[in-house]
Amino acid sequence: MPDIIYTKVDEAPELASASFLPIIQRFAAAAGVTVETKDISLAGRILATFPEHLNDDQRQSDDLAELGRLVKTAEANVIKLPNISASVPQLVAAIKELQSQGFALPDYPEAPETEAEKAVRAKYDGIKGSAVNPVLREGNSDRRAAKAVKSFAQKNPHRMGDWTADSKTHVSSMSGNDFVSNEVSATLKNDAVAKIVLATAQGETVLKQDIAYPAGTVVDATFMSVAALKDFLATEIEKTKAQGILFSLHLKATMMKVSDPIIFGHGVKAFLAPVFEKHGDTLADLGVNPNAGLGDLLARVKGNAAIMTDIDACMSARPPLYMVDSDKGVTNLHVSSDVIIDASMPALIRAGGKGWGPDGREADANCVIPDNSYAPVYDETIKFFKENGKLNPATTGTVQNIGLMAQKAEEYGSHPTTFEIPEAGTVKMILDDGTILHEHVVEAGDIWRSAATRRAPIEDWVNLAITRQKAEGCRAIFWLDNDRAHDAELLAYVEPILAAQGMTDKFEIMAPREATRASLETITKGDNTIAVSGNVLRDYLTDLFPILELATSAKMLSIVKLMNGGGLFETGAGGSAPKHVQQLMEQNHLRWDSLGEFCALGESLHFLADAKGNDKARVLAQAVEDATQGILDDSRSPSRKVGEPDNRDSHYWFARYWATALAKQTNDPELAAHFTPIADALSAQEQQILSELAAAQGPAVDLGGYYRTDAAKTTAVMRPSETLNSIMG
């Protein structure tokens, strides 16, 4: 087994890997460290799922399943790059691309009728959404800005948009009958097997059965009323129009792969309500599914002049939409995965509450977040900045995060325990001893969901928080609301553990709204705090605060201490990666910043050195830190503009700084001797290498695909300097 697994993923991070991974492997080999890849890309997962449809030479191993087994062992050392958590439109696009490349995959059945179609749909549904992270995250999250990164951000503060007290930007959420208000929760005293049934006047239907829970598991259940959702959306559209601001819908249709695409579809239908009322039958005949977004709808009806005329009239009568790309007319409602709340809301807040409108200008926005579970975090952030003005990154402290995510903890809104209710009745969660654990009276179209969090991950999470607080000595807050059903059950674990370890006075417990304000007040003073949160909130906070502090969440140090002793080192967010790929294909300029990869690599090598007693790996790790510092101090990160240094230039500089640090260190003379000629060559050939890299930029490039690129074409694009390639060997 290799010493380190470096994941093969998608989009910009994978393109960067074509340039950076050969450098890693070349340097690691000198210390006897092997680095190999496992494919968890969307295309790779699709191919691994349908071997029966492929030729022998096309079949691909199920690397995700293999990694799922590895992360449960002490031997695991995985560097995980961001992967696509696919929405249905992305999944369909990937399937079509693979089919065009000669893979005889079945189409995605949008409305399966036969048993065969249902089986294919079930397989594809297992791929979409947050399918990777729950498998690999067999530990809880320790996420923070590396000291070098934070120091650089303070010395070189990014631009923040100005906030004013009279800004019309605000957050709107449902006032009731949403997931948080309907939530119930219980902690199981014994091992149990549960089933979920829907009881109606016609009888009882089993929605899910044989769900095994160990004793101590916190099991939640809740639902969102579709009637309340429709009323809410209709009201907010009218309010937004009256206020003269942008209408923006913020969801997470990737991680919440069942619930949020449905909510998104209701948003599309509400915005075009007159069109659906008048042309509903025709739209259905054309295969329109509002969950697929406005972009898919427009593609299906473009030949129908009457419908297009009514759409134009409806759009004119509605408030202007928040835009993904105003130049190309791509709106907030085009594709569910284009506007992901944990990236879109921090970006809007950082910009002073401004979003781009269809006229290509910035404007205030109504940030519509239907479910009120975590909307108060963004609402309170906006209120804080209206009162106090923008944050100053030069003097701002930092918010670290300890997140509960191990063993699929709190996978809200995700298959297989989330359902769109087909008819009115009562949903019951029944244990094997006949106990009705939870039940809700529901209507047709309501979205019902359950989530579970096991005892061992909860206890590990609390202990990790204690360890980090002792190491940092700063303010620490559990973001838990005692008035929320799920949080109350977690507190029954948290408070006794804190008391037993004499740490009660070192931690505060606050509901998310109060914790948001307390954290903003703390970092505004230049002090630090630790946010100890659940999984979904972790996902939101580890974008919100880094984007405010550092301008991006891609530069965060993300360590997952696996519960069985291994290590998983994540490299940051990839939310803007699609735009990076587009620029590369059009201008051969990749602005993706590999700083997250640099940080993860250093941590992975340190972990390897400790786990296997490899002193050479420790020397490599220390040199990685020196190289990362050099990248920051000398401003060697990629530029956004074509013709200026890009991702490939930063990899050259990283290799040079890394080799120089290894040549100068005195702890391992053998490594110093090995890397001295490499460092000298990289220095001596600087102008030639940089000129070769610069010469590559400008023309459009062919990668042979988007979801599954051609390896030879990608290598040629991402390694255009023959001089650098020769030195690397």
C-alpha positions in Angstrom: 0.0 0.0 0.0 1.4 3.5 -0.8 2.3 5.8 2.0 0.0 8.6 0.9 -3.1 8.5 -1.3 -3.7 11.7 -3.3 -7.2 11.7 -4.6 -8.1 12.2 -8.3 -11.0 14.6 -8.4 -12.7 17.0 -10.8 -12.5 20.5 -12.4 -9.7 22.9 -11.4 -8.2 20.9 -8.5 -7.7 18.0 -10.8 -6.2 20.1 -13.5 -3.8 21.5 -10.9 -2.9 18.0 -9.9 -1.6 17.3 -13.4 1.1 19.9 -12.7 1.7 19.5 -9.0 1.4 15.7 -8.4 4.5 14.8 -10.4 6.5 17.3 -8.3 5.2 15.7 -5.1 6.0 12.2 -6.3 9.5 13.3 -7.4 10.4 14.9 -4.0 8.7 12.2 -1.9 10.6 9.4 -3.6 13.9 10.8 -2.3 12.6 10.0 1.2 11.3 6.6 0.3 7.7 7.9 0.4 5.3 6.5 -2.2 2.3 8.7 -3.4 -0.4 7.2 -5.5 -3.9 8.2 -6.6 -7.4 6.9 -6.2 -10.2 8.1 -8.4 -13.1 9.7 -6.6 -14.1 12.0 -9.5 -17.7 12.1 -10.7 -16.8 10.5 -13.9 -14.8 7.8 -12.1 -17.6 7.0 -9.8 -20.1 6.7 -12.6 -17.8 4.3 -14.5 -17.2 2.2 -11.4 -21.0 1.9 -10.8 -21.8 0.4 -14.2 -19.1 -2.2 -15.1 -21.7 -4.4 -16.8 -22.2 -1.8 -19.5 -18.5 -1.4 -20.3 -15.8 -3.3 -22.1 -13.1 -4.9 -20.1 -10.6 -2.2 -20.9 -13.1 0.5 -19.9 -14.0 -0.9 -16.5 -12.8 1.0 -13.5 -12.3 -0.1 -9.9 -14.5 1.3 -7.1 -11.8 3.5 -5.6 -14.3 5.3 -3.3 -15.3 2.0 -1.7 -11.7 1.0 -1.3 -10.9 4.3 0.4 -14.0 3.9 2.6 -12.3 0.7 3.9 -8.9 2.3 4.2 -10.1 5.3 6.3 -11.3 2.9 9.0 -7.7 1.7 9.6 -4.7 3.3 11.3 -2.8 3.1 8.1 -4.9 5.7 6.3 -3.0 8.8 5.1 -5.2 10.5 2.5 -4.9 13.9 0.9 -8.4 14.7 -0.3 -9.0 17.4 -2.9 -12.4 19.0 -3.5 -14.7 16.8 -5.7 -18.0 17.5 -7.4 -21.1 16.9 -5.2 -23.2 16.5 -8.3 -26.6 17.9 -8.8 -28.8 16.1 -11.3 -27.9 18.5 -14.2 -24.2 17.9 -13.5 -24.8 14.2 -13.3 -26.7 14.2 -16.6 -24.0 16.3 -18.3 -21.2 13.9 -17.1 -23.2 10.9 -18.4 -23.6 12.5 -21.8 -19.9 13.3 -22.0 -18.9 9.8 -21.1 -21.4 8.4 -23.6 -19.8 10.6 -26.3 -16.4 9.2 -25.3 -17.5 5.7 -26.1 -18.8 4.4 -22.8 -22.2 2.7 -23.2 -23.7 4.0 -20.1 -27.5 4.1 -19.6 -29.2 7.4 -19.6 -30.3 9.0 -16.3 -34.0 8.1 -16.0 -35.7 11.3 -14.9 -39.1 9.6 -14.6 -38.4 5.8 -14.2 -41.3 3.5 -15.0 -39.9 0.0 -15.4 -38.1 -1.9 -12.7 -34.9 -1.8 -14.8 -35.2 2.0 -15.0 -35.8 2.3 -11.3 -32.7 0.2 -10.7 -30.6 2.4 -12.9 -32.0 5.5 -11.2 -31.2 4.1 -7.8 -27.6 3.5 -8.8 -27.2 7.0 -10.2 -28.8 8.6 -7.2 -26.2 6.9 -5.1 -23.6 8.9 -7.0 -25.1 12.4 -6.9 -24.9 14.9 -4.0 -22.5 14.5 -1.1 -21.7 10.9 -1.9 -17.9 11.0 -1.2 -17.5 12.9 2.0 -19.7 10.7 4.2 -17.7 7.7 3.1 -14.3 9.2 3.8 -15.0 11.3 6.9 -14.5 8.6 9.5 -13.4 11.3 11.9 -14.3 14.8 13.0 -13.1 18.1 11.5 -10.4 20.4 12.7 -10.4 23.3 10.3 -8.4 26.6 10.8 -6.2 29.0 8.9 -2.6 28.1 9.0 -0.6 30.7 10.9 1.4 31.6 7.8 -1.7 32.1 5.8 -3.4 34.2 8.4 -0.3 36.3 8.9 -0.1 36.9 5.1 -3.8 37.9 5.0 -3.3 40.4 7.7 -0.3 41.9 6.1 -2.0 41.9 2.6 -5.7 42.5 3.4 -8.1 41.8 0.6 -10.8 44.2 -0.5 -14.1 44.2 1.4 -17.3 45.8 0.1 -18.6 48.7 2.2 -21.7 48.1 4.4 -24.1 50.9 5.2 -26.9 51.1 7.7 -29.5 51.7 5.1 -28.6 48.6 3.0 -31.8 46.8 1.9 -30.0 43.5 1.8 -31.5 41.0 4.3 -32.3 37.4 4.9 -35.8 36.0 4.6 -36.9 32.6 6.1 -40.0 30.7 6.8 -41.7 31.7 10.1 -42.9 28.2 10.8 -43.7 24.7 9.5 -40.1 24.3 8.3 -37.5 21.8 9.2 -36.4 23.4 12.4 -39.8 24.1 13.8 -41.1 20.6 13.1 -38.0 18.8 14.4 -38.2 16.0 17.0 -35.2 14.1 18.4 -34.5 11.2 20.7 -31.4 9.3 22.0 -31.8 5.5 21.8 -31.1 3.6 25.0 -30.6 0.3 23.2 -29.5 -1.0 19.9 -32.4 -0.8 17.5 -33.5 -1.5 13.9 -36.1 1.0 12.6 -38.4 1.3 9.6 -40.1 4.4 8.2 -43.7 4.1 7.1 -46.3 6.3 5.6 -49.8 5.5 7.0 -52.7 6.8 4.8 -56.4 6.1 4.4 -55.5 3.4 1.9 -53.0 1.6 4.1 -49.4 1.6 5.1 -46.4 2.0 2.8 -42.8 1.2 3.9 -40.6 4.1 2.9 -37.4 2.6 4.3 -36.6 -0.4 6.5 -33.8 -2.2 8.3 -32.1 1.0 9.5 -29.7 -0.2 12.2 -28.8 2.2 15.0 -26.4 1.4 17.9 -27.4 2.4 21.5 -26.7 6.0 22.2 -27.5 7.3 18.7 -29.3 10.6 18.4 -32.1 10.2 15.9 -34.0 13.2 14.5 -37.0 13.5 12.3 -38.7 16.5 10.8 -40.5 17.9 7.7 -41.1 21.0 5.7 -44.7 21.9 4.7 -44.9 22.4 1.0 -48.0 24.6 1.4 -46.1 26.8 3.8 -43.1 26.9 1.5 -45.3 27.9 -1.5 -46.9 30.7 0.5 -43.5 31.9 1.7 -42.0 32.0 -1.7 -44.9 33.8 -3.3 -44.8 36.4 -0.5 -41.1 37.0 -0.8 -41.3 37.4 -4.6 -43.9 40.2 -4.1 -41.9 41.8 -1.2 -38.7 41.8 -3.3 -40.5 43.5 -6.2 -41.9 46.2 -3.9 -38.4 46.8 -2.3 -36.8 47.2 -5.7 -33.9 44.7 -5.0 -32.7 41.4 -6.3 -34.4 38.1 -5.6 -31.8 35.5 -4.6 -32.5 31.9 -3.5 -29.8 30.3 -1.4 -29.8 26.5 -0.9 -27.4 23.6 -0.9 -28.7 21.3 -3.6 -25.5 19.3 -3.6 -25.0 18.1 0.0 -28.8 18.2 0.6 -29.3 16.2 -2.6 -32.9 15.1 -2.0 -34.5 18.0 -0.1 -32.9 21.1 -1.6 -33.4 20.3 -5.3 -37.1 20.0 -4.5 -37.1 23.3 -2.7 -35.2 24.8 -5.6 -37.9 23.5 -8.0 -40.6 25.2 -5.9 -38.6 28.4 -6.2 -38.5 28.1 -10.0 -42.2 27.3 -10.2 -43.1 30.2 -7.8 -41.1 32.7 -9.9 -42.8 31.5 -13.1 -46.2 30.8 -11.5 -48.3 32.4 -14.2 -46.5 30.4 -16.9 -47.0 27.1 -15.0 -50.7 27.9 -14.4 -51.3 28.6 -18.1 -49.1 26.1 -19.8 -48.8 23.3 -17.1 -49.9 20.5 -19.4 -47.7 21.5 -22.2 -44.7 21.9 -20.0 -45.3 18.5 -18.5 -45.5 17.0 -22.1 -42.2 18.7 -22.9 -40.6 16.9 -19.9 -40.1 20.1 -17.9 -39.1 19.4 -14.3 -38.7 22.6 -12.3 -36.2 20.9 -10.0 -33.8 20.8 -13.0 -33.9 24.6 -13.1 -34.8 27.5 -15.4 -31.9 26.7 -17.8 -33.3 23.2 -18.6 -36.9 24.7 -18.8 -35.8 27.3 -21.4 -34.0 24.7 -23.4 -37.1 22.5 -23.6 -39.6 25.3 -24.5 -37.4 27.4 -26.8 -39.4 26.3 -29.9 -42.7 27.3 -28.4 -43.3 31.0 -29.1 -46.4 31.3 -26.9 -44.6 30.0 -23.8 -41.5 32.0 -24.5 -43.6 35.2 -24.8 -45.3 34.4 -21.5 -42.0 33.7 -19.8 -40.6 37.0 -21.0 -43.7 38.8 -19.7 -43.5 37.0 -16.4 -39.8 37.8 -15.9 -40.5 41.5 -16.7 -43.2 41.6 -14.0 -41.0 39.9 -11.4 -38.2 41.4 -9.4 -34.7 41.2 -11.0 -32.9 37.9 -10.3 -29.5 37.6 -8.6 -27.2 36.5 -11.4 -24.6 33.8 -11.6 -23.3 35.3 -14.9 -25.0 38.5 -16.0 -23.0 38.6 -19.2 -24.4 35.3 -20.3 -27.9 35.7 -18.8 -27.4 32.9 -16.2 -29.7 33.5 -13.3 -29.9 32.3 -9.7 -32.6 29.9 -10.8 -30.9 28.4 -13.9 -29.2 25.4 -12.2 -29.6 24.3 -8.6 -25.9 23.7 -8.0 -24.8 27.1 -9.3 -25.8 29.0 -6.1 -24.6 27.0 -3.1 -25.4 28.8 0.2 -22.1 28.2 2.0 -20.2 29.9 -0.9 -22.8 32.4 -2.2 -23.8 34.0 1.1 -20.3 34.7 2.3 -19.4 36.2 -1.1 -22.4 38.5 -1.0 -21.6 39.5 2.5 -18.0 40.2 1.7 -19.1 42.4 -1.2 -21.1 44.7 1.2 -24.4 42.9 0.7 -24.2 43.3 -3.1 -25.1 40.8 -5.8 -25.0 41.1 -9.6 -28.2 41.9 -11.3 -29.3 41.1 -14.9 -28.2 44.6 -16.0 -24.6 43.8 -15.0 -24.7 46.1 -12.0 -24.4 45.4 -8.3 -27.5 45.8 -6.2 -28.9 44.9 -2.7 -30.7 41.5 -2.5 -33.3 39.6 -0.6 -31.4 36.5 0.4 -34.2 33.9 0.5 -33.2 30.9 2.7 -36.5 29.0 3.2 -35.4 26.7 6.1 -34.8 28.6 9.3 -32.4 26.1 10.8 -29.2 28.0 10.0 -30.5 31.2 8.3 -30.1 33.1 11.6 -26.3 32.9 11.1 -26.4 34.9 7.9 -29.1 37.2 9.2 -27.1 38.1 12.2 -23.9 38.5 10.2 -25.7 41.0 7.9 -27.2 42.9 10.9 -23.8 43.1 12.5 -22.1 44.6 9.5 -25.0 47.1 9.0 -24.4 48.2 12.5 -20.6 48.2 12.6 -19.4 48.5 9.0 -17.2 46.1 7.1 -14.6 43.8 8.7 -10.9 44.8 8.5 -8.9 41.8 7.5 -5.7 43.5 8.6 -6.7 43.4 12.2 -9.2 40.6 12.4 -8.7 37.6 14.6 -9.7 34.1 13.4 -12.6 31.6 13.9 -11.4 28.0 13.9 -13.9 25.2 13.7 -14.3 21.8 15.3 -17.0 20.0 13.3 -19.1 17.0 14.2 -19.1 15.0 10.9 -17.8 11.5 11.6 -19.8 8.4 10.4 -22.3 10.4 8.4 -23.3 12.5 11.3 -26.2 14.9 10.6 -26.5 14.3 6.9 -29.6 16.4 6.7 -31.7 16.3 3.6 -29.7 13.5 2.0 -30.8 10.1 0.7 -31.8 7.5 1.9 -33.9 8.8 4.7 -35.4 11.9 3.0 -38.7 11.7 1.1 -41.0 13.8 -0.9 -44.4 12.6 0.5 -46.6 11.1 -2.3 -49.9 11.5 -0.4 -51.4 12.8 2.9 -51.0 10.7 5.9 -48.7 10.1 8.9 -45.0 9.3 8.7 -43.9 7.1 11.5 -40.4 5.9 12.5 -41.0 2.6 14.2 -38.4 0.6 16.2 -38.2 -3.2 16.0 -39.8 -3.5 19.5 -42.9 -1.7 18.1 -42.0 1.7 19.7 -43.1 4.7 17.6 -40.0 6.8 18.0 -41.2 9.8 15.8 -44.3 10.6 13.8 -45.6 13.6 11.8 -48.9 14.3 10.1 -48.0 15.3 6.5 -49.6 16.4 3.3 -48.7 15.4 -0.3 -45.6 17.1 -1.4 -44.2 17.7 2.0 -40.5 17.0 2.5 -39.8 14.6 5.4 -36.3 13.7 6.5 -34.4 11.9 9.3 -30.8 12.1 10.4 -28.7 10.2 12.9 -25.6 10.9 14.9 -23.9 8.1 16.8 -22.5 8.3 20.3 -18.8 7.6 19.4 -18.5 10.5 17.0 -20.2 12.8 19.4 -17.8 11.9 22.2 -14.8 12.1 19.9 -16.0 15.6 18.7 -16.3 16.9 22.3 -12.8 15.5 23.2 -11.3 17.0 20.0 -12.8 20.4 21.0 -11.2 20.1 24.4 -7.8 19.2 22.9 -7.9 22.2 20.6 -9.1 24.6 23.3 -6.2 23.6 25.5 -3.8 24.1 22.6 -5.1 27.5 21.6 -6.2 28.8 25.0 -8.8 31.1 23.3 -12.5 31.5 23.5 -14.5 28.4 22.6 -18.2 28.2 21.9 -20.5 25.2 21.3 -23.0 26.4 18.6 -25.9 24.6 20.1 -29.5 25.8 20.8 -31.0 24.2 23.9 -34.5 25.1 22.4 -33.8 23.0 19.3 -34.7 19.3 19.7 -31.5 17.9 18.1 -29.2 20.3 19.9 -30.8 19.5 23.3 -29.9 15.8 22.8 -26.3 16.7 21.9 -26.0 18.8 25.0 -26.9 15.8 27.1 -23.5 14.4 25.9 -21.5 17.6 25.8 -22.1 19.0 29.3 -21.2 15.8 31.3 -18.0 15.4 29.3 -16.9 19.0 29.9 -17.7 18.6 33.6 -15.9 15.3 33.9 -12.7 16.8 32.4 -13.0 20.0 34.4 -13.5 22.1 31.3 -17.0 23.6 31.8 -15.6 27.0 32.5 -13.6 27.0 29.3 -16.5 26.7 26.9 -19.6 28.7 26.3 -22.9 27.3 24.8 -24.9 29.6 22.5 -27.6 29.3 19.9 -26.2 29.9 16.4 -27.5 33.5 16.2 -25.9 34.5 19.5 -22.8 32.6 18.7 -22.5 34.4 15.4 -22.5 37.9 17.0 -20.2 36.8 19.8 -17.7 35.4 17.3 -17.8 38.5 15.1 -17.3 40.7 18.1 -14.4 38.6 19.2 -12.5 38.6 15.9 -13.3 42.3 15.3 -11.2 43.0 18.5 -8.4 40.9 16.9 -8.9 37.9 19.2 -9.5 34.3 18.2 -12.3 31.9 18.9 -13.2 28.2 18.2 -16.6 27.4 16.9 -17.7 23.9 17.9 -20.5 22.9 15.6 -22.4 20.2 13.9 -21.8 19.0 10.4 -24.1 21.2 8.3 -23.2 24.3 10.3 -19.5 23.3 10.0 -19.9 23.3 6.3 -21.4 26.9 6.4 -19.0 28.4 8.9 -15.8 27.1 7.3 -16.7 29.1 4.3 -18.3 32.1 6.0 -15.4 33.1 8.3 -12.5 32.2 6.0 -14.0 34.2 3.1 -14.4 37.2 5.4 -10.9 36.7 6.9 -8.8 35.4 4.0 -11.0 36.1 0.9 -11.3 32.4 0.2 -12.0 29.1 2.0 -9.6 27.3 -0.3 -6.6 28.3 1.9 -7.8 26.7 5.1 -6.0 23.9 6.9 -8.4 21.0 7.2 -7.4 18.0 9.2 -9.7 15.0 9.9 -8.3 13.0 12.7 -9.8 9.6 11.8 -11.3 7.7 14.7 -9.3 4.6 14.2 -6.0 6.4 14.0 -5.5 7.4 10.4 -5.4 10.8 8.9 -7.4 12.6 6.2 -6.1 15.9 5.0 -8.5 18.1 3.0 -7.4 20.8 0.8 -10.1 23.4 0.9 -13.2 24.4 -1.0 -13.8 24.2 -4.8 -16.9 26.3 -5.2 -15.4 28.6 -7.9 -13.6 25.8 -9.7 -15.9 25.6 -12.7 -15.2 29.3 -13.6 -11.5 28.4 -13.4 -11.8 25.6 -15.8 -13.7 27.8 -18.2 -10.9 30.4 -18.2 -8.3 27.7 -18.7 -10.2 26.3 -21.7 -10.7 29.7 -23.2 -7.4 31.4 -22.3 -5.0 28.7 -21.1 -4.8 30.4 -17.7 -5.6 28.5 -14.5 -6.1 30.8 -11.5 -6.7 28.0 -9.1 -4.6 28.5 -5.9 -3.0 25.3 -4.7 -2.2 26.8 -1.3 -4.7 24.3 0.3 -2.8 21.5 -1.3 0.5 22.8 0.0 -0.9 23.0 3.5 -2.4 19.5 3.4 0.8 18.0 2.0 2.8 19.3 4.9 0.4 18.0 7.4 0.2 14.6 5.6 4.0 14.3 5.7 4.2 15.3 9.4 1.6 12.6 10.1 3.5 10.0 8.1 6.7 10.9 10.0 5.0 10.4 13.3 3.1 7.3 12.3 6.0 5.4 10.7 9.0 7.0 12.3 10.2 8.3 9.0 12.6 11.1 9.8 13.2 11.9 6.1 9.4 12.5 5.8 9.7 14.9 8.7 12.4 16.9 6.9 10.3 17.0 3.8 7.4 18.3 5.8 9.3 21.1 7.4 10.6 22.1 4.0 7.0 22.1 2.7 6.2 24.7 5.4 9.2 26.8 4.4 8.1 26.6 0.7 4.6 27.6 1.6 5.9 30.6 3.5 8.0 31.5 0.5 5.0 31.4 -1.8 3.2 33.8 0.5 6.0 36.1 1.4 7.1 36.6 -2.2 3.5 36.8 -3.6 3.9 33.8 -5.9 0.2 32.8 -5.8 -1.7 32.8 -9.1 -3.2 35.9 -10.7 -6.7 36.1 -12.0 -5.7 37.6 -15.3 -4.4 35.9 -18.5 -0.8 36.8 -19.2 0.1 37.0 -15.6 1.5 34.1 -13.4 -1.0 31.3 -12.9 -1.2 28.0 -11.1 1.6 26.4 -13.0 4.0 29.3 -12.2 3.2 28.8 -8.5 4.1 25.1 -8.7 7.5 26.0 -10.2 8.1 28.4 -7.3 6.9 25.9 -4.8 9.3 23.2 -6.2 12.1 25.7 -6.1 11.5 26.9 -2.5 11.0 23.2 -1.4 14.2 22.1 -3.1 16.1 25.1 -1.7 14.9 24.4 1.9 15.9 20.8 1.6 19.3 21.7 0.2 20.0 24.1 3.1 18.7 22.0 6.0 21.3 20.1 8.1 19.2 17.4 9.8 19.6 15.0 6.8 22.8 15.5 4.8 21.7 12.8 2.3 18.6 14.7 1.4 20.6 18.0 1.3 23.0 16.4 -1.2 20.2 15.0 -3.3 18.3 18.3 -3.6 21.2 20.7 -4.0 21.6 20.2 -7.7 17.8 20.3 -8.2 17.6 23.6 -6.3 20.6 25.0 -8.3 19.0 23.9 -11.7 15.6 25.4 -10.8 17.3 28.7 -9.8 19.6 28.8 -12.8 16.8 28.0 -15.3 14.3 30.5 -13.8 14.0 32.8 -16.8 13.7 29.9 -19.3 11.1 28.1 -17.2 9.0 31.2 -16.6 9.2 32.2 -20.3 8.0 28.7 -21.4 5.1 28.9 -18.9 4.1 32.4 -20.1 4.3 31.4 -23.7 1.7 28.8 -23.2 -1.0 31.3 -22.1 -3.5 32.9 -24.4 -4.9 30.4 -26.9 -7.9 28.2 -26.2 -7.0 24.6 -25.2 -8.6 21.2 -25.8 -8.7 19.0 -22.7 -10.6 16.2 -24.4 -13.5 16.6 -22.0 -14.7 18.4 -18.9 -15.7 15.7 -16.4 -13.3 13.1 -17.9 -10.4 14.9 -19.6 -7.8 13.2 -21.8 -4.7 12.4 -19.7 -2.2 13.2 -22.5 -3.9 16.5 -23.5 -4.2 17.6 -19.9 -0.5 16.8 -19.2 0.5 18.8 -22.2 -1.5 21.8 -21.1 -0.6 21.7 -17.4 3.2 20.9 -17.9 4.2 23.2 -20.8 7.7 23.9 -19.6 10.1 21.2 -21.1 12.9 22.7 -19.0 11.0 22.2 -15.7 9.8 18.8 -16.8 13.4 17.8 -17.5 14.6 18.9 -14.1 11.8 17.1 -12.4 12.7 13.9 -14.3 
